[in-house]
Amino acid sequence: MKKLSFLATLLLCLLFSVSSWAININTASAEALAKELSGVGIVKAEAIVSFREMNGPYKSLADLMSVKGIGANTVEKNSEIIQLK
């Protein structure tokens, strides 16, 4: 019973910690994007925000590749933590 309780607690901790790693590209600031996304500095993060402001919310991860300097590799590296909603 102790093992089951421990495993349940561990699973809950992992679920909460994973969700805190996610970043919503439709609401995040440039500073937050630069901090959280691998391979994205402040200049690219500002381009992500600018594109969002000019074109509306991102509907898919592929939309990110429309931003200058953001390619398939950057999207792929960050796909696990990017949220759209």
C-alpha positions, -999 to 999 in steps of 0.1 A, spaced: 0 0 0 29 24 8 44 17 -27 11 25 -44 7 57 -24 43 67 -32 38 60 -69 5 80 -70 22 109 -53 52 107 -77 29 106 -107 10 137 -95 42 156 -89 54 147 -124 21 158 -140 22 191 -122 59 197 -130 54 189 -167 25 213 -170 46 241 -155 72 236 -183 47 244 -210 45 278 -225 16 293 -245 29 310 -276 -3 329 -280 -1 346 -246 35 346 -235 57 377 -235 89 379 -256 109 376 -224 91 344 -213 95 329 -248 132 337 -249 137 321 -214 117 289 -220 122 280 -257 154 263 -267 173 281 -295 151 312 -292 167 344 -279 151 378 -273 152 388 -310 134 357 -322 110 359 -293 101 394 -302 96 383 -338 72 356 -325 52 381 -306 52 406 -334 40 380 -359 12 370 -334 1 406 -330 0 412 -368 -16 379 -378 -36 367 -348 -31 337 -327 -10 307 -338 -33 278 -348 -6 252 -352 30 246 -345 37 248 -382 25 285 -381 57 293 -361 78 285 -392 63 316 -408 83 337 -384 117 347 -398 145 328 -380 122 300 -368 126 267 -386 115 231 -383 144 223 -360 134 250 -335 98 240 -336 107 203 -332 130 209 -303 103 228 -284 72 209 -296 68 192 -262 65 224 -242 46 247 -267 9 252 -260 -15 269 -284 -45 273 -260 
